[in-house]
Amino acid sequence: MGTKVSEAEFALLEERARGAGLTLGEWVREALLAEPEESGAEVAGEVVLAELLALRTLFLNLRPLPGHGVPTEEEVRAEVARVDGSKQRRARELLEKARAGGR
């Protein structure tokens, strides 16, 4: 298995491997074979999904509609607060549904 990385990325990977007391090959192998919970990928994926859901909701709820003006700053802030309050729950629900085989 191979991949291309920039010189800066390669230096970062080497630094992480050294920090773990491993060779670069050992560190990469461990990272690739790690369970999602171990690598933080599952948590990161949930955070990204939550943010995408929030952005989608904001886009759909705040776009100017025919016969309505552009939302005020106060309306935008209120909608952001509302969406932020439910985004993590919505992401977890979608992930659980996907794991159960639903769409």
N, C-alpha and C positions, 0 to 999 in steps of 0.2 A: 504494500500500500504506500502510496506517495502523495505528496501535496506540495504546492508551491506557496511560499510565504515571502514577504519582504524581508530585507535585512533587519529592520526594526522588530518585526514580528518574531524572526528567528532569535534575536537577542533576548526578547521577552520570554520566549519558550525556554531557552537555555537557562535564564535566570530562575524561572519557576522550577525547573528540574533540579538545579543546584540547591535551591531553597528546600526542596523535598529530600535532598541527599540521594538523588537518582541520576543516572545518565539520561540524556535527552530521550533516547529510545525507550528506556524503561518508563519514564514519566508519561510519554505520549501513549504507550501501550496501556498503562493504568488509566489514563484519562479516557481513552476510547472504550475500554471495557467496563468502566465504572457504571453502577446503577444510576439511573437519573437522579434519585434522591441524594446519592453521594456527591454527584457532580454539581448539583444545584440547577441542572437543566430543567427539571420539572417546575421548580419555583420560578425560574426566569421565564419559562414559557407561559405560566399562569399570569405573571405580571404583564408580559407583552400582550397576551390575549385580553386582559382586563383593560389595558390602555387602548387597544384597537376598538374594543366594544364601546368604550367611553367616547372616543373620537367619532365613531360612526353615529352614536346616539346624538352627540352634540351637533354634528353635521345635519342630521335629519331634522332635529328639533329647532335649530337656530337659523336655518337658511331662510332668506326672505321669500315669502309666498305672495302670489298675486293678491292685491288688496290689503296687504299688511306691510308695515314699514320694516326697516332693518331693526333687529332687536337692540334695545338700549344696553349700556354697560351693566346696569343693575340686573336686567333680565339674563344677560349672558353669565354673570357671576352666580346668580341663583341656579341656573341650569347646570353649570359646572359643579356646584356644590351638590346638587341632587344626583347627578351622574356619578360623581366621585363616591357618593355614599353607597352605591349599589354595584359598582363595576366589579369588585373582587368576588362578590357573591354570584353575580351573573357568570363570570369566567369559570368559577368552580362548578356551577351547575352544568355549563356546556361541556366541560372536561369530564365530569362524572357521566353525563349522558353518552359522550363519545366512547368512554371506557366500557360502558355497559352495552355498546354495540348500536346505540341509537344515533340518529343524525340530528 
